[in-house]
């Protein structure tokens, strides 16, 4: 199996890092404000936070995050 050169992956690292930082900001904000809240409320808040950050997140990833935030009773 031939390995791809590091150059193509290295070029994408800044974009990936930026996306992850935006995702983390959205997630942290909703965790802080909606921890333990009803799932539909968390879903709306997280969708708004992702939109405010200008990112798109796979539905499955968003739903996992929604469930974890809603179930967190800390």
Secondary structure as UniProt FT lines:
FT   HELIX           6..34
FT   TURN            35..36
FT   HELIX           39..53
FT   HELIX           59..71
//
